[in-house]
C-alpha cells in the first residue's frame, strides 16, 4: 500500500472515530451494537485501503 493511501485510510478512520466520539459524548453511553458498528466501519476503511492494487512497475 502506498503511503498516500495508508495516510488517507488512517485519516478516514480517525474521522469516523471522532464523529462517533462526539455522538457518545452527547449521549453518555453506547449500545453494544453501536460499538460493533463503529469497529466494523473502522476495520472496513483500513482493510479497504490495504486492498488497493499497487501500480504496476514500468519496464
Secondary structure, 3 states (H helix, E strand, C coil): CCHHHHHHHHHHHHHHHHHHHHHHHHHCCCCHHHHHHHHHHHHHHHHHHHCCCCCCCCC
